[in-house]
Amino acid sequence: MKKPAVEKAIEHLRQRGLAAAQKKAGRETKEGLVSAYIHPGNRIGVLIEVNCETDFVARHEEFQAFVKDLALQIAASHPLYVRREDIQAGVIEKERSIYAGQCKEMGKPEAAWPKIIEGKLEKYYQESCLLEQAFIKDPAISIQDLLNQKIAKIGENMAIRRFTRYQLGLE
Amino acid sequence: MKKPAVEKAIEHLRQRGLAAAQKKAGRETKEGLVSAYIHPGNRIGVLIEVNCETDFVARHEEFQAFVKDLALQIAASHPLYVRREDIQAGVIEKERSIYAGQCKEMGKPEAAWPKIIEGKLEKYYQESCLLEQAFIKDPAISIQDLLNQKIAKIGENMAIRRFTRYQLGLE
């Protein structure tokens, strides 16, 4: 199917966004915001720190709205890590061995296991890493895409430094 | 100095509070609140989970005010742990060896070291453990005292389950 013009334009803008974001990626981010979101009913809460380069941008309405969107995303989608590099090696090994067990259980030919395992691992990353999750307010883009867009639009490097999510009675 | 009557009365009440609290200490706390405090300026934020026995108490104004006070306390006083049992053994060993080094540096006789080290460790607990900190709104009592008072007054067991404190740019 041929892509409609508007979709192409968005894609082009997004690619430009990424290019603009990459140019700024080396810059130090020492300012930013600590923000929180408490879901109505007080059973789920999120604390987040997002960094930018200047206090000026930290006080910018669009940056603050971005941080709020991230906190909402975390409350709703329950990521465990910011990025896949944050996952301890032991966790990935455990996931791999679970997937291998599933392959065996389902009688998959052993030659096919590595590809199946890698596929399942990719899915695990997409579910558990905030930057790889689909943005709940626009599932066509990932949180990494959203971050790139904001960097390109606001014109400063930004980084999601850390978050904590509490759910009453859960780990 | 002789204690004034009002102080004695408070002490008595506090002892009663503790007795009442201890009677309830075995009860399971599965309900409660997840709450947050963001300090004006968005550079310090706290996320906290406090448990109680019933959803009824979780919705109680006094319980909610207590949780809010705890979040404020954490923002202001920067505890690292809820209780001393939460401190990893390695951390305590490191503190001990720092204190021993200080004793040596100051030329204290070795026979006196154990007492000095234990004294400094007690101080470390009082600063780093939320339950042992002096309550910022009433430094005559500790957070553990405050918790006991709330348990006695509200009549349910309660537990400070966990907290996270973010300060912009700090660990």
Interface residues (C-beta under 8 A of the other chain):
Chain A: K30 E31 G32 L33 V34 S35 A36 Y37 I38 N42 R43 I44 G45 V46 L47 I48 E49 N51 A58 R162 T164 Y166 Q167 L168 G169
Chain B: K30 E31 G32 L33 V34 S35 A36 Y37 I38 N42 R43 I44 G45 V46 L47 I48 E49 N51 A58 R162 T164 Y166 Q167 L168 G169
